[in-house]
């Protein structure tokens, strides 16, 4: 079995939207863990050093599981909340372990 796919996303939003985004990302993380068999871990964080910046740290069984995740209703709902209040680029990093 191959190593899990690790993903980190950075999500900058307007300071005025922080509460709504906080709730939306918490629901996204919970739904991903609850409803997606290929989701091994999904954590959402709010930066304490850069107001309005959120980070998700995810582990997926495979790239196919992560791709399927992107078309789920809970991802669509999160993008409905986040999309209009982005304050920069939402960046998704897939990661390769060193060593």
N, CA, C and O atoms as CSV, one atom per row, in Angstrom:
chain,resi,resn,atom,element,x,y,z
A,1,UNK,N,N,0.848,-1.186,0.000
A,1,UNK,CA,C,0.000,0.000,0.000
A,1,UNK,C,C,0.886,1.240,0.000
A,1,UNK,O,O,1.884,1.284,0.720
A,2,UNK,N,N,0.541,2.232,-0.785
A,2,UNK,CA,C,1.341,3.447,-0.869
A,2,UNK,C,C,1.066,4.358,0.327
A,2,UNK,O,O,0.079,4.197,1.045
A,3,UNK,N,N,1.966,5.312,0.512
A,3,UNK,CA,C,1.827,6.262,1.613
A,3,UNK,C,C,0.611,7.155,1.372
A,3,UNK,O,O,0.255,7.420,0.224
A,4,UNK,N,N,-0.022,7.615,2.439
A,4,UNK,CA,C,-1.158,8.534,2.272
A,4,UNK,C,C,-0.740,9.823,1.574
A,4,UNK,O,O,0.410,10.250,1.672
A,5,UNK,N,N,-1.673,10.426,0.881
A,5,UNK,CA,C,-1.456,11.726,0.265
A,5,UNK,C,C,-1.689,12.793,1.326
A,5,UNK,O,O,-2.753,12.836,1.943
A,6,UNK,N,N,-0.720,13.634,1.534
A,6,UNK,CA,C,-0.844,14.733,2.499
A,6,UNK,C,C,-1.120,16.021,1.726
A,6,UNK,O,O,-0.535,16.273,0.672
A,7,UNK,N,N,-2.026,16.827,2.278
A,7,UNK,CA,C,-2.441,18.059,1.614
A,7,UNK,C,C,-2.536,19.174,2.652
A,7,UNK,O,O,-3.061,18.978,3.748
A,8,UNK,N,N,-2.015,20.352,2.284
A,8,UNK,CA,C,-2.160,21.544,3.117
A,8,UNK,C,C,-2.765,22.628,2.232
A,8,UNK,O,O,-2.282,22.874,1.127
A,9,UNK,N,N,-3.810,23.267,2.713
A,9,UNK,CA,C,-4.423,24.375,1.980
A,9,UNK,C,C,-4.358,25.632,2.837
A,9,UNK,O,O,-4.610,25.588,4.041
A,10,UNK,N,N,-4.019,26.747,2.209
A,10,UNK,CA,C,-4.055,28.037,2.893
A,10,UNK,C,C,-5.179,28.859,2.280
A,10,UNK,O,O,-5.324,28.943,1.061
A,11,UNK,N,N,-5.970,29.463,3.165
A,11,UNK,CA,C,-7.198,30.128,2.747
A,11,UNK,C,C,-7.259,31.517,3.389
A,11,UNK,O,O,-7.631,31.641,4.556
A,12,UNK,N,N,-6.897,32.562,2.635
A,12,UNK,CA,C,-6.990,33.920,3.178
A,12,UNK,C,C,-8.371,34.516,2.899
A,12,UNK,O,O,-8.834,34.508,1.759
A,13,UNK,N,N,-9.022,35.028,3.935
A,13,UNK,CA,C,-10.348,35.619,3.771
A,13,UNK,C,C,-10.385,36.999,4.419
A,13,UNK,O,O,-9.491,37.367,5.180
A,14,UNK,N,N,-11.423,37.747,4.107
A,14,UNK,CA,C,-11.572,39.066,4.721
A,14,UNK,C,C,-11.797,38.903,6.222
A,14,UNK,O,O,-12.427,37.945,6.672
A,15,UNK,N,N,-11.277,39.842,6.973
A,15,UNK,CA,C,-11.391,39.774,8.433
A,15,UNK,C,C,-12.856,39.774,8.862
A,15,UNK,O,O,-13.205,39.145,9.861
A,16,UNK,N,N,-13.704,40.461,8.130
A,16,UNK,CA,C,-15.128,40.528,8.473
A,16,UNK,C,C,-15.833,39.180,8.332
A,16,UNK,O,O,-16.890,38.970,8.928
A,17,UNK,N,N,-15.264,38.273,7.557
A,17,UNK,CA,C,-15.925,36.997,7.293
A,17,UNK,C,C,-15.414,35.846,8.157
A,17,UNK,O,O,-15.846,34.706,7.990
A,18,UNK,N,N,-14.507,36.136,9.070
A,18,UNK,CA,C,-13.829,35.087,9.831
A,18,UNK,C,C,-14.809,34.154,10.546
A,18,UNK,O,O,-14.629,32.937,10.491
A,19,UNK,N,N,-15.814,34.667,11.196
A,19,UNK,CA,C,-16.736,33.801,11.945
A,19,UNK,C,C,-17.464,32.825,11.032
A,19,UNK,O,O,-17.576,31.642,11.352
A,20,UNK,N,N,-17.957,33.309,9.900
A,20,UNK,CA,C,-18.671,32.432,8.967
A,20,UNK,C,C,-17.731,31.384,8.381
A,20,UNK,O,O,-18.106,30.219,8.252
A,21,UNK,N,N,-16.518,31.787,8.027
A,21,UNK,CA,C,-15.556,30.849,7.460
A,21,UNK,C,C,-15.134,29.829,8.509
A,21,UNK,O,O,-15.004,28.643,8.204
A,22,UNK,N,N,-14.923,30.272,9.722
A,22,UNK,CA,C,-14.561,29.363,10.816
A,22,UNK,C,C,-15.598,28.243,10.934
A,22,UNK,O,O,-15.244,27.067,11.010
A,23,UNK,N,N,-16.862,28.611,10.949
A,23,UNK,CA,C,-17.941,27.619,11.064
A,23,UNK,C,C,-17.993,26.718,9.831
A,23,UNK,O,O,-18.179,25.507,9.953
A,24,UNK,N,N,-17.833,27.300,8.655
A,24,UNK,CA,C,-17.877,26.519,7.425
A,24,UNK,C,C,-16.748,25.511,7.321
A,24,UNK,O,O,-16.964,24.381,6.882
A,25,UNK,N,N,-15.548,25.906,7.718
A,25,UNK,CA,C,-14.414,24.985,7.665
A,25,UNK,C,C,-14.516,23.897,8.727
A,25,UNK,O,O,-14.110,22.759,8.491
A,26,UNK,N,N,-15.050,24.236,9.881
A,26,UNK,CA,C,-15.251,23.214,10.919
A,26,UNK,C,C,-16.227,22.152,10.414
A,26,UNK,O,O,-16.010,20.960,10.635
A,27,UNK,N,N,-17.289,22.567,9.747
A,27,UNK,CA,C,-18.254,21.616,9.194
A,27,UNK,C,C,-17.634,20.807,8.055
A,27,UNK,O,O,-17.879,19.606,7.944
A,28,UNK,N,N,-16.839,21.453,7.216
A,28,UNK,CA,C,-16.163,20.748,6.132
A,28,UNK,C,C,-15.267,19.643,6.681
A,28,UNK,O,O,-15.294,18.517,6.183
A,29,UNK,N,N,-14.483,19.952,7.693
A,29,UNK,CA,C,-13.592,18.952,8.285
A,29,UNK,C,C,-14.391,17.792,8.873
A,29,UNK,O,O,-14.060,16.628,8.649
A,30,UNK,N,N,-15.430,18.109,9.619
A,30,UNK,CA,C,-16.249,17.065,10.252
A,30,UNK,C,C,-16.932,16.186,9.211
A,30,UNK,O,O,-16.941,14.962,9.342
A,31,UNK,N,N,-17.502,16.800,8.182
A,31,UNK,CA,C,-18.197,16.033,7.143
A,31,UNK,C,C,-17.226,15.172,6.351
A,31,UNK,O,O,-17.562,14.047,5.981
A,32,UNK,N,N,-16.043,15.673,6.087
A,32,UNK,CA,C,-15.047,14.901,5.340
A,32,UNK,C,C,-14.672,13.644,6.108
A,32,UNK,O,O,-14.599,12.558,5.533
A,33,UNK,N,N,-14.435,13.789,7.398
A,33,UNK,CA,C,-14.087,12.634,8.236
A,33,UNK,C,C,-15.255,11.663,8.379
A,33,UNK,O,O,-15.069,10.446,8.360
A,34,UNK,N,N,-16.436,12.201,8.518
A,34,UNK,CA,C,-17.626,11.385,8.769
A,34,UNK,C,C,-18.106,10.654,7.509
A,34,UNK,O,O,-18.559,9.513,7.591
A,35,UNK,N,N,-18.010,11.298,6.361
A,35,UNK,CA,C,-18.668,10.789,5.161
A,35,UNK,C,C,-17.751,10.217,4.088
A,35,UNK,O,O,-18.230,9.603,3.135
A,36,UNK,N,N,-16.439,10.408,4.224
A,36,UNK,CA,C,-15.541,9.977,3.155
A,36,UNK,C,C,-14.576,8.907,3.666
A,36,UNK,O,O,-13.706,9.168,4.496
A,37,UNK,N,N,-14.760,7.696,3.142
A,37,UNK,CA,C,-13.941,6.571,3.580
A,37,UNK,C,C,-12.449,6.811,3.342
A,37,UNK,O,O,-11.618,6.366,4.133
A,38,UNK,N,N,-12.103,7.510,2.261
A,38,UNK,CA,C,-10.699,7.752,1.932
A,38,UNK,C,C,-10.046,8.874,2.712
A,38,UNK,O,O,-8.848,9.114,2.562
A,39,UNK,N,N,-10.814,9.568,3.545
A,39,UNK,CA,C,-10.270,10.658,4.357
A,39,UNK,C,C,-9.696,10.070,5.646
A,39,UNK,O,O,-10.437,9.564,6.489
A,40,UNK,N,N,-8.379,10.140,5.790
A,40,UNK,CA,C,-7.710,9.596,6.965
A,40,UNK,C,C,-7.587,10.624,8.086
A,40,UNK,O,O,-7.592,10.266,9.263
A,41,UNK,N,N,-7.478,11.891,7.721
A,41,UNK,CA,C,-7.391,12.984,8.703
A,41,UNK,C,C,-7.756,14.281,8.006
A,41,UNK,O,O,-7.442,14.479,6.833
A,42,UNK,N,N,-8.425,15.167,8.742
A,42,UNK,CA,C,-8.796,16.476,8.184
A,42,UNK,C,C,-8.915,17.442,9.355
A,42,UNK,O,O,-9.833,17.343,10.169
A,43,UNK,N,N,-7.978,18.370,9.425
A,43,UNK,CA,C,-7.985,19.359,10.498
A,43,UNK,C,C,-8.023,20.754,9.893
A,43,UNK,O,O,-7.384,21.017,8.874
A,44,UNK,N,N,-8.770,21.638,10.521
A,44,UNK,CA,C,-8.841,23.033,10.085
A,44,UNK,C,C,-8.319,23.918,11.208
A,44,UNK,O,O,-8.642,23.719,12.379
A,45,UNK,N,N,-7.510,24.895,10.832
A,45,UNK,CA,C,-6.877,25.790,11.797
A,45,UNK,C,C,-7.067,27.243,11.378
A,45,UNK,O,O,-7.241,27.550,10.199
A,46,UNK,N,N,-7.031,28.113,12.352
A,46,UNK,CA,C,-7.054,29.554,12.120
A,46,UNK,C,C,-5.706,30.108,12.570
A,46,UNK,O,O,-5.259,29.831,13.683
A,47,UNK,N,N,-5.073,30.875,11.724
A,47,UNK,CA,C,-3.766,31.434,12.057
A,47,UNK,C,C,-3.872,32.408,13.223
A,47,UNK,O,O,-4.770,33.249,13.266
A,48,UNK,N,N,-2.952,32.282,14.159
A,48,UNK,CA,C,-2.883,33.244,15.262
A,48,UNK,C,C,-1.932,34.387,14.931
A,48,UNK,O,O,-1.874,35.372,15.667
A,49,UNK,N,N,-1.184,34.270,13.831
A,49,UNK,CA,C,-0.241,35.320,13.464
A,49,UNK,C,C,-0.698,36.163,12.278
A,49,UNK,O,O,-0.217,37.281,12.092
A,50,UNK,N,N,-1.622,35.637,11.472
A,50,UNK,CA,C,-2.125,36.371,10.306
A,50,UNK,C,C,-3.642,36.339,10.324
A,50,UNK,O,O,-4.243,35.362,9.879
A,51,UNK,N,N,-4.277,37.399,10.836
A,51,UNK,CA,C,-5.741,37.419,10.911
A,51,UNK,C,C,-6.384,37.163,9.546
A,51,UNK,O,O,-5.941,37.683,8.523
A,52,UNK,N,N,-7.430,36.355,9.560
A,52,UNK,CA,C,-8.150,36.059,8.332
A,52,UNK,C,C,-7.538,34.945,7.508
A,52,UNK,O,O,-7.971,34.719,6.378
A,53,UNK,N,N,-6.541,34.236,8.034
A,53,UNK,CA,C,-5.929,33.131,7.300
A,53,UNK,C,C,-6.257,31.818,7.992
A,53,UNK,O,O,-6.058,31.656,9.196
A,54,UNK,N,N,-6.762,30.890,7.198
A,54,UNK,CA,C,-7.087,29.556,7.667
A,54,UNK,C,C,-6.199,28.559,6.944
A,54,UNK,O,O,-5.737,28.814,5.832
A,55,UNK,N,N,-5.964,27.417,7.589
A,55,UNK,CA,C,-5.131,26.362,7.022
A,55,UNK,C,C,-5.829,25.032,7.282
A,55,UNK,O,O,-6.290,24.771,8.393
A,56,UNK,N,N,-5.901,24.199,6.260
A,56,UNK,CA,C,-6.358,22.832,6.479
A,56,UNK,C,C,-5.179,21.897,6.262
A,56,UNK,O,O,-4.342,22.123,5.388
A,57,UNK,N,N,-5.127,20.844,7.069
A,57,UNK,CA,C,-4.118,19.810,6.950
A,57,UNK,C,C,-4.870,18.495,6.826
A,57,UNK,O,O,-5.642,18.115,7.706
A,58,UNK,N,N,-4.628,17.805,5.713
A,58,UNK,CA,C,-5.422,16.640,5.369
A,58,UNK,C,C,-4.529,15.449,5.031
A,58,UNK,O,O,-3.397,15.620,4.579
A,59,UNK,N,N,-5.045,14.250,5.254
A,59,UNK,CA,C,-4.411,13.014,4.791
A,59,UNK,C,C,-5.474,12.199,4.072
A,59,UNK,O,O,-6.578,12.003,4.579
A,60,UNK,N,N,-5.123,11.728,2.883
A,60,UNK,CA,C,-6.038,10.957,2.051
A,60,UNK,C,C,-5.408,9.620,1.710
A,60,UNK,O,O,-4.191,9.521,1.551
A,61,UNK,N,N,-6.222,8.607,1.600
A,61,UNK,CA,C,-5.754,7.267,1.249
A,61,UNK,C,C,-5.070,7.278,-0.119
A,61,UNK,O,O,-4.100,6.554,-0.343
A,62,UNK,N,N,-5.594,8.119,-1.043
A,62,UNK,CA,C,-5.033,8.186,-2.396
A,62,UNK,C,C,-5.389,9.528,-3.035
A,62,UNK,O,O,-6.250,10.261,-2.548
A,63,UNK,N,N,-4.705,9.826,-4.134
A,63,UNK,CA,C,-5.022,11.033,-4.892
A,63,UNK,C,C,-6.450,10.967,-5.433
A,63,UNK,O,O,-7.126,11.991,-5.531
A,64,UNK,N,N,-6.904,9.780,-5.780
A,64,UNK,CA,C,-8.276,9.616,-6.285
A,64,UNK,C,C,-9.305,9.958,-5.213
A,64,UNK,O,O,-10.342,10.552,-5.507
A,65,UNK,N,N,-9.015,9.580,-3.963
A,65,UNK,CA,C,-9.920,9.930,-2.864
A,65,UNK,C,C,-9.983,11.440,-2.670
A,65,UNK,O,O,-11.057,11.994,-2.433
A,66,UNK,N,N,-8.837,12.106,-2.769
A,66,UNK,CA,C,-8.823,13.564,-2.618
A,66,UNK,C,C,-9.558,14.238,-3.776
A,66,UNK,O,O,-10.278,15.216,-3.575
A,67,UNK,N,N,-9.373,13.712,-4.985
A,67,UNK,CA,C,-10.079,14.264,-6.144
A,67,UNK,C,C,-11.591,14.093,-5.992
A,67,UNK,O,O,-12.353,15.000,-6.328
A,68,UNK,N,N,-12.027,12.940,-5.490
A,68,UNK,CA,C,-13.454,12.703,-5.270
A,68,UNK,C,C,-13.999,13.655,-4.210
A,68,UNK,O,O,-15.135,14.120,-4.308
A,69,UNK,N,N,-13.192,13.939,-3.210
A,69,UNK,CA,C,-13.559,14.883,-2.147
A,69,UNK,C,C,-13.957,16.242,-2.725
A,69,UNK,O,O,-14.897,16.878,-2.246
A,70,UNK,N,N,-13.238,16.675,-3.750
A,70,UNK,CA,C,-13.475,18.001,-4.311
A,70,UNK,C,C,-14.856,18.139,-4.958
A,70,UNK,O,O,-15.300,19.259,-5.212
A,71,UNK,N,N,-15.540,17.032,-5.227
A,71,UNK,CA,C,-16.867,17.110,-5.841
A,71,UNK,C,C,-17.993,16.745,-4.876
A,71,UNK,O,O,-19.115,16.484,-5.309
A,72,UNK,N,N,-17.707,16.723,-3.571
A,72,UNK,CA,C,-18.743,16.397,-2.586
A,72,UNK,C,C,-19.600,17.621,-2.258
A,72,UNK,O,O,-19.164,18.756,-2.453
A,73,UNK,N,N,-20.800,17.396,-1.766
A,73,UNK,CA,C,-21.666,18.516,-1.381
A,73,UNK,C,C,-21.059,19.386,-0.274
A,73,UNK,O,O,-21.267,20.600,-0.271
A,74,UNK,N,N,-20.315,18.793,0.661
A,74,UNK,CA,C,-19.754,19.613,1.736
A,74,UNK,C,C,-18.622,20.506,1.240
A,74,UNK,O,O,-18.418,21.584,1.799
A,75,UNK,N,N,-17.882,20.099,0.214
A,75,UNK,CA,C,-16.882,20.994,-0.379
A,75,UNK,C,C,-17.590,22.117,-1.122
A,75,UNK,O,O,-17.178,23.273,-1.027
A,76,UNK,N,N,-18.643,21.797,-1.858
A,76,UNK,CA,C,-19.408,22.833,-2.562
A,76,UNK,C,C,-19.960,23.858,-1.582
A,76,UNK,O,O,-19.916,25.059,-1.846
A,77,UNK,N,N,-20.479,23.392,-0.457
A,77,UNK,CA,C,-21.017,24.313,0.552
A,77,UNK,C,C,-19.913,25.203,1.116
A,77,UNK,O,O,-20.129,26.397,1.326
A,78,UNK,N,N,-18.734,24.634,1.363
A,78,UNK,CA,C,-17.618,25.432,1.890
A,78,UNK,C,C,-17.198,26.496,0.880
A,78,UNK,O,O,-16.937,27.638,1.258
A,79,UNK,N,N,-17.131,26.135,-0.397
A,79,UNK,CA,C,-16.749,27.114,-1.410
A,79,UNK,C,C,-17.793,28.211,-1.577
A,79,UNK,O,O,-17.452,29.344,-1.918
A,80,UNK,N,N,-19.062,27.886,-1.340
A,80,UNK,CA,C,-20.100,28.922,-1.378
A,80,UNK,C,C,-19.860,29.963,-0.290
A,80,UNK,O,O,-20.094,31.153,-0.499
A,81,UNK,N,N,-19.394,29.513,0.869
A,81,UNK,CA,C,-19.100,30.424,1.974
A,81,UNK,C,C,-17.799,31.175,1.734
A,81,UNK,O,O,-17.731,32.389,1.928
A,82,UNK,N,N,-16.766,30.451,1.311
A,82,UNK,CA,C,-15.422,31.018,1.214
A,82,UNK,C,C,-15.219,31.850,-0.053
A,82,UNK,O,O,-14.608,32.918,-0.004
A,83,UNK,N,N,-15.725,31.367,-1.175
A,83,UNK,CA,C,-15.478,32.011,-2.472
A,83,UNK,C,C,-15.669,33.515,-2.490
A,83,UNK,O,O,-14.769,34.232,-2.925
A,84,UNK,N,N,-16.807,34.021,-2.033
A,84,UNK,CA,C,-17.056,35.463,-2.114
A,84,UNK,C,C,-16.199,36.309,-1.165
A,84,UNK,O,O,-16.131,37.529,-1.319
A,85,UNK,N,N,-15.547,35.676,-0.192
A,85,UNK,CA,C,-14.808,36.460,0.808
A,85,UNK,C,C,-13.301,36.207,0.767
A,85,UNK,O,O,-12.580,36.602,1.684
A,86,UNK,N,N,-12.823,35.549,-0.293
A,86,UNK,CA,C,-11.381,35.335,-0.406
A,86,UNK,C,C,-10.660,36.676,-0.477
A,86,UNK,O,O,-11.111,37.608,-1.143
A,87,UNK,N,N,-9.546,36.752,0.214
A,87,UNK,CA,C,-8.743,37.978,0.234
A,87,UNK,C,C,-7.372,37.708,-0.382
A,87,UNK,O,O,-6.386,38.358,-0.035
A,88,UNK,N,N,-7.321,36.764,-1.279
A,88,UNK,CA,C,-6.081,36.340,-1.926
A,88,UNK,C,C,-6.324,34.976,-2.530
A,88,UNK,O,O,-7.464,34.530,-2.660
A,89,UNK,N,N,-5.249,34.325,-2.893
A,89,UNK,CA,C,-5.364,33.017,-3.529
A,89,UNK,C,C,-5.525,31.906,-2.506
A,89,UNK,O,O,-4.781,31.838,-1.528
A,90,UNK,N,N,-6.500,31.035,-2.735
A,90,UNK,CA,C,-6.611,29.788,-1.996
A,90,UNK,C,C,-5.592,28.854,-2.649
A,90,UNK,O,O,-5.661,28.592,-3.849
A,91,UNK,N,N,-4.654,28.358,-1.854
A,91,UNK,CA,C,-3.580,27.531,-2.405
A,91,UNK,C,C,-3.646,26.142,-1.775
A,91,UNK,O,O,-3.659,26.002,-0.552
A,92,UNK,N,N,-3.688,25.117,-2.630
A,92,UNK,CA,C,-3.718,23.733,-2.171
A,92,UNK,C,C,-2.368,23.107,-2.517
A,92,UNK,O,O,-1.977,23.052,-3.683
A,93,UNK,N,N,-1.669,22.639,-1.494
A,93,UNK,CA,C,-0.360,22.016,-1.667
A,93,UNK,C,C,-0.487,20.525,-1.412
A,93,UNK,O,O,-0.865,20.115,-0.314
A,94,UNK,N,N,-0.173,19.698,-2.422
A,94,UNK,CA,C,-0.012,18.277,-2.168
A,94,UNK,C,C,1.463,18.078,-1.844
A,94,UNK,O,O,2.326,18.713,-2.450
A,95,UNK,N,N,1.748,17.205,-0.898
A,95,UNK,CA,C,3.097,17.114,-0.340
A,95,UNK,C,C,3.733,15.746,-0.555
A,95,UNK,O,O,3.061,14.716,-0.509
A,96,UNK,N,N,5.024,15.761,-0.788
A,96,UNK,CA,C,5.843,14.554,-0.818
A,96,UNK,C,C,6.763,14.589,0.389
A,96,UNK,O,O,7.406,15.604,0.656
A,97,UNK,N,N,6.826,13.492,1.114
A,97,UNK,CA,C,7.699,13.416,2.285
A,97,UNK,C,C,9.158,13.394,1.833
A,97,UNK,O,O,9.492,12.822,0.795
A,98,UNK,N,N,10.004,14.014,2.616
A,98,UNK,CA,C,11.435,13.979,2.374
A,98,UNK,C,C,12.021,12.776,3.087
A,98,UNK,O,O,11.717,12.524,4.252
A,99,UNK,N,N,12.837,12.059,2.401
A,99,UNK,CA,C,13.537,10.926,3.020
A,99,UNK,C,C,12.755,9.667,3.130
A,99,UNK,O,O,13.264,8.666,3.636
